[in-house]
Every structure is written in C-alpha cells, then in structure tokens.
Amino acid sequence: MNLEKHTTQRVLIVDDNPVIVQAIAAVLDLHGCETLEASNGPDAIALAREEKPDLIVLDLNFPPDSNGVAWDGYRIMDYLRSMKESRTIPIITITGYPDSLDMERNLDSGAIGFLYKPLDHGDLLRLVRGAVGATVSMAA
C-alpha cells in the first residue's frame, strides 16, 4: 500500500493539455495521491477554493479564455496567493517553454519548484514528496 487512506495527499493538476493532465494524474495516482484536474485559470481557482488541495501542479502557459482574458500560471498563482483558502498551498510549476520561466517571478509568486516538459516522473515525485511529505510512495 502506498498510503493509508487517512493520509491521502490531494494534488490539483492545472494544464490546458488533457494528455499532460492525464499523464501526471496517472503517475500521482499510482503513487498514492488523489488528483483533481483543471484546464484553465478560473476552474483552478474555484477548485483550489472549494477542495483545498495539499499541492498544486501548475502549467505556466495557457491560451486566452473565451472572454479573451490572458491567463498564465503567474496570474493564477497571484489569485491563489490572494485568497485565504489557497494562500499556503505549495505550487510546483511546469512548462514546455523554457523561455517562459522567469525564475525570480516564479519564486516571488509562491512556487516551491519547477519542472520542464516533458516531465521526468522521478523528478516530479521528488518535488511532490518534498512538498507534501513522505506519505507519497516513491516505488512504482
């Protein structure tokens, strides 16, 4: 058993690419986490507020929403950090575009770590485990 039921860590995965979300969810589920999924900023903020996950894995790049709002991971982090319900949730950022990662802004916005796509599952698990504790199994 990877985790005991009462210690299940809940991870919100936020990415507009459903393949990336499913891949991350599969890895985290296999290692004992419960996953929540959002594909855009407004959904991510609503889920963080309602579900209060233990960790958020957040893409930095999103297309504008249907109202033309230019959401990106930094804007999402700013909203999350402004809300009492999500102010202290650890955030790991991910990006497929190394040029989009502004390390200083990433840390200033509250990220505890970052990964480049394609994700290395071992690196992802190490960051998740470091963020939410040793209850996440490292064995497959």
Phi and psi in degrees as GROMACS dihedral restraints (atoms count N, CA, C in turn):
[ dihedral_restraints ]
;  ai    aj    ak    al  type     phi  dphi    fc
    3     4     5     6     1   -76.9    20    10
    4     5     6     7     1   -41.7    20    10
    6     7     8     9     1  -141.5    20    10
    7     8     9    10     1   151.5    20    10
    9    10    11    12     1   -80.6    20    10
   10    11    12    13     1   150.7    20    10
   12    13    14    15     1   -55.1    20    10
   13    14    15    16     1   -39.3    20    10
   15    16    17    18     1   -75.8    20    10
   16    17    18    19     1    -6.2    20    10
   18    19    20    21     1  -113.1    20    10
   19    20    21    22     1    13.0    20    10
   21    22    23    24     1   -60.2    20    10
   22    23    24    25     1   125.8    20    10
   24    25    26    27     1   -86.4    20    10
   25    26    27    28     1   136.2    20    10
   27    28    29    30     1  -104.3    20    10
   28    29    30    31     1   124.7    20    10
   30    31    32    33     1  -120.3    20    10
   31    32    33    34     1   125.0    20    10
   33    34    35    36     1   -91.4    20    10
   34    35    36    37     1   122.3    20    10
   36    37    38    39     1  -104.4    20    10
   37    38    39    40     1   125.1    20    10
   39    40    41    42     1  -123.8    20    10
   40    41    42    43     1   110.3    20    10
   42    43    44    45     1  -159.0    20    10
   43    44    45    46     1   142.9    20    10
   45    46    47    48     1   -80.2    20    10
   46    47    48    49     1    -8.6    20    10
   48    49    50    51     1   -97.7    20    10
   49    50    51    52     1   110.5    20    10
   51    52    53    54     1   -62.6    20    10
   52    53    54    55     1   -27.2    20    10
   54    55    56    57     1   -66.8    20    10
   55    56    57    58     1   -41.9    20    10
   57    58    59    60     1   -64.8    20    10
   58    59    60    61     1   -45.6    20    10
   60    61    62    63     1   -58.9    20    10
   61    62    63    64     1   -47.2    20    10
   63    64    65    66     1   -64.8    20    10
   64    65    66    67     1   -37.6    20    10
   66    67    68    69     1   -66.4    20    10
   67    68    69    70     1   -45.2    20    10
   69    70    71    72     1   -65.2    20    10
   70    71    72    73     1   -43.8    20    10
   72    73    74    75     1   -60.0    20    10
   73    74    75    76     1   -42.3    20    10
   75    76    77    78     1   -61.5    20    10
   76    77    78    79     1   -43.3    20    10
   78    79    80    81     1   -65.4    20    10
   79    80    81    82     1   -47.6    20    10
   81    82    83    84     1   -68.4    20    10
   82    83    84    85     1   -39.4    20    10
   84    85    86    87     1   -60.8    20    10
   85    86    87    88     1   -43.1    20    10
   87    88    89    90     1   -60.7    20    10
   88    89    90    91     1   -28.4    20    10
   90    91    92    93     1  -102.9    20    10
   91    92    93    94     1    18.8    20    10
   93    94    95    96     1    95.9    20    10
   94    95    96    97     1     9.1    20    10
   96    97    98    99     1   -96.2    20    10
   97    98    99   100     1   153.5    20    10
   99   100   101   102     1   -96.7    20    10
  100   101   102   103     1   133.6    20    10
  102   103   104   105     1  -114.7    20    10
  103   104   105   106     1   146.1    20    10
  105   106   107   108     1  -119.1    20    10
  106   107   108   109     1   153.5    20    10
  108   109   110   111     1  -133.9    20    10
  109   110   111   112     1   139.9    20    10
  111   112   113   114     1  -141.1    20    10
  112   113   114   115     1   146.2    20    10
  114   115   116   117     1  -110.7    20    10
  115   116   117   118     1     1.8    20    10
  117   118   119   120     1  -156.4    20    10
  118   119   120   121     1   170.8    20    10
  120   121   122   123     1   -60.2    20    10
  121   122   123   124     1   -52.7    20    10
  123   124   125   126     1   -58.5    20    10
  124   125   126   127     1   -40.8    20    10
  126   127   128   129     1   -67.0    20    10
  127   128   129   130     1   -39.2    20    10
  129   130   131   132     1   -62.3    20    10
  130   131   132   133     1   -44.4    20    10
  132   133   134   135     1   -65.2    20    10
  133   134   135   136     1   -43.2    20    10
  135   136   137   138     1   -63.6    20    10
  136   137   138   139     1   -44.3    20    10
  138   139   140   141     1   -65.6    20    10
  139   140   141   142     1   -40.7    20    10
  141   142   143   144     1   -62.2    20    10
  142   143   144   145     1   -40.9    20    10
  144   145   146   147     1   -66.7    20    10
  145   146   147   148     1   -45.1    20    10
  147   148   149   150     1   -80.5    20    10
  148   149   150   151     1   -41.5    20    10
  150   151   152   153     1   -98.1    20    10
  151   152   153   154     1   -17.8    20    10
  153   154   155   156     1    46.0    20    10
  154   155   156   157     1    65.6    20    10
  156   157   158   159     1   -66.5    20    10
  157   158   159   160     1   163.5    20    10
  159   160   161   162     1   -80.8    20    10
  160   161   162   163     1   -20.5    20    10
  162   163   164   165     1  -157.7    20    10
  163   164   165   166     1   151.3    20    10
  165   166   167   168     1  -125.6    20    10
  166   167   168   169     1   130.7    20    10
  168   169   170   171     1  -105.1    20    10
  169   170   171   172     1   116.6    20    10
  171   172   173   174     1  -126.6    20    10
  172   173   174   175     1   122.7    20    10
  174   175   176   177     1   -69.5    20    10
  175   176   177   178     1   150.5    20    10
  177   178   179   180     1   -91.2    20    10
  178   179   180   181     1   -19.0    20    10
  180   181   182   183     1  -117.6    20    10
  181   182   183   184     1   125.7    20    10
  183   184   185   186     1  -137.2    20    10
  184   185   186   187     1   147.0    20    10
  186   187   188   189     1   -72.3    20    10
  187   188   189   190     1   158.7    20    10
  189   190   191   192     1   -58.4    20    10
  190   191   192   193     1   148.2    20    10
  192   193   194   195     1   -77.5    20    10
  193   194   195   196     1  -177.8    20    10
  195   196   197   198     1   -63.3    20    10
  196   197   198   199     1   -19.4    20    10
  198   199   200   201     1   -93.3    20    10
  199   200   201   202     1     5.0    20    10
  201   202   203   204     1    80.9    20    10
  202   203   204   205     1    11.3    20    10
  204   205   206   207     1   -75.0    20    10
  205   206   207   208     1   128.5    20    10
  207   208   209   210     1   -85.3    20    10
  208   209   210   211     1    82.1    20    10
  210   211   212   213     1   -77.2    20    10
  211   212   213   214     1   142.1    20    10
  213   214   215   216     1  -144.2    20    10
  214   215   216   217     1   173.8    20    10
  216   217   218   219     1   -59.6    20    10
  217   218   219   220     1   -34.7    20    10
  219   220   221   222     1   -66.8    20    10
  220   221   222   223     1   -41.7    20    10
  222   223   224   225     1   -64.8    20    10
  223   224   225   226     1   -41.2    20    10
  225   226   227   228     1   -62.1    20    10
  226   227   228   229     1   -45.4    20    10
  228   229   230   231     1   -60.7    20    10
  229   230   231   232     1   -40.7    20    10
  231   232   233   234     1   -59.4    20    10
  232   233   234   235     1   -44.0    20    10
  234   235   236   237     1   -63.4    20    10
  235   236   237   238     1   -46.2    20    10
  237   238   239   240     1   -60.1    20    10
  238   239   240   241     1   -41.0    20    10
  240   241   242   243     1   -72.4    20    10
  241   242   243   244     1   -19.4    20    10
  243   244   245   246     1   -85.1    20    10
  244   245   246   247     1   -12.4    20    10
  246   247   248   249     1   -99.7    20    10
  247   248   249   250     1   135.3    20    10
  249   250   251   252     1   -56.8    20    10
  250   251   252   253     1   -39.9    20    10
  252   253   254   255     1   -66.3    20    10
  253   254   255   256     1   -24.7    20    10
  255   256   257   258     1  -125.3    20    10
  256   257   258   259     1     5.9    20    10
  258   259   260   261     1   -56.2    20    10
  259   260   261   262     1   -35.6    20    10
  261   262   263   264     1  -107.8    20    10
  262   263   264   265     1     7.1    20    10
  264   265   266   267     1   -70.8    20    10
  265   266   267   268     1   126.0    20    10
  267   268   269   270     1   -63.9    20    10
  268   269   270   271     1   144.2    20    10
  270   271   272   273     1  -127.9    20    10
  271   272   273   274     1   131.7    20    10
  273   274   275   276     1  -110.5    20    10
  274   275   276   277     1   124.3    20    10
  276   277   278   279     1   -95.7    20    10
  277   278   279   280     1   150.0    20    10
  279   280   281   282     1  -132.2    20    10
  280   281   282   283     1   150.1    20    10
  282   283   284   285     1  -155.4    20    10
  283   284   285   286     1   146.1    20    10
  285   286   287   288     1   -96.0    20    10
  286   287   288   289     1    -1.4    20    10
  288   289   290   291     1  -123.7    20    10
  289   290   291   292     1    93.0    20    10
  291   292   293   294     1   -52.7    20    10
  292   293   294   295     1   -31.1    20    10
  294   295   296   297     1   -67.6    20    10
  295   296   297   298     1   -19.4    20    10
  297   298   299   300     1   -82.4    20    10
  298   299   300   301     1   -10.5    20    10
  300   301   302   303     1   -87.2    20    10
  301   302   303   304     1   110.1    20    10
  303   304   305   306     1  -101.1    20    10
  304   305   306   307     1    99.1    20    10
  306   307   308   309     1   -56.0    20    10
  307   308   309   310     1   -44.1    20    10
  309   310   311   312     1   -63.2    20    10
  310   311   312   313     1   -46.5    20    10
  312   313   314   315     1   -65.0    20    10
  313   314   315   316     1   -38.0    20    10
  315   316   317   318     1   -57.8    20    10
  316   317   318   319     1   -50.0    20    10
  318   319   320   321     1   -69.7    20    10
  319   320   321   322     1   -40.1    20    10
  321   322   323   324     1   -63.1    20    10
  322   323   324   325     1   -30.5    20    10
  324   325   326   327     1   -81.6    20    10
  325   326   327   328     1    -5.5    20    10
  327   328   329   330     1   108.4    20    10
  328   329   330   331     1     6.7    20    10
  330   331   332   333     1   -72.9    20    10
  331   332   333   334     1   143.5    20    10
  333   334   335   336     1   -99.9    20    10
  334   335   336   337     1    -9.3    20    10
  336   337   338   339     1  -176.1    20    10
  337   338   339   340     1   172.4    20    10
  339   340   341   342     1  -148.7    20    10
  340   341   342   343     1   157.5    20    10
  342   343   344   345     1  -140.2    20    10
  343   344   345   346     1   147.8    20    10
  345   346   347   348     1   -94.7    20    10
  346   347   348   349     1   145.4    20    10
  348   349   350   351     1   -85.2    20    10
  349   350   351   352     1   146.6    20    10
  351   352   353   354     1   -68.7    20    10
  352   353   354   355     1   142.1    20    10
  354   355   356   357     1   -74.2    20    10
  355   356   357   358     1   138.8    20    10
  357   358   359   360     1   -87.8    20    10
  358   359   360   361     1   119.1    20    10
  360   361   362   363     1   -62.0    20    10
  361   362   363   364     1   -36.4    20    10
  363   364   365   366     1   -63.3    20    10
  364   365   366   367     1   -43.3    20    10
  366   367   368   369     1   -64.6    20    10
  367   368   369   370     1   -41.5    20    10
  369   370   371   372     1   -59.2    20    10
  370   371   372   373     1   -48.6    20    10
  372   373   374   375     1   -64.0    20    10
  373   374   375   376     1   -37.8    20    10
  375   376   377   378     1   -63.3    20    10
  376   377   378   379     1   -43.7    20    10
  378   379   380   381     1   -66.3    20    10
  379   380   381   382     1   -43.8    20    10
  381   382   383   384     1   -61.9    20    10
  382   383   384   385     1   -46.7    20    10
  384   385   386   387     1   -61.6    20    10
  385   386   387   388     1   -41.9    20    10
  387   388   389   390     1   -64.0    20    10
  388   389   390   391     1   -32.3    20    10
  390   391   392   393     1   -80.9    20    10
  391   392   393   394     1   -37.9    20    10
  393   394   395   396     1  -113.8    20    10
  394   395   396   397     1     0.8    20    10
  396   397   398   399     1   106.5    20    10
  397   398   399   400     1   174.9    20    10
  399   400   401   402     1   -76.9    20    10
  400   401   402   403     1     5.6    20    10
  402   403   404   405     1   -76.7    20    10
  403   404   405   406     1   -11.8    20    10
  405   406   407   408     1   -85.5    20    10
  406   407   408   409     1   124.0    20    10
  408   409   410   411     1   -71.8    20    10
  409   410   411   412     1   136.6    20    10
  411   412   413   414     1   -93.2    20    10
  412   413   414   415     1   -14.3    20    10
  414   415   416   417     1   -85.5    20    10
  415   416   417   418     1   142.8    20    10
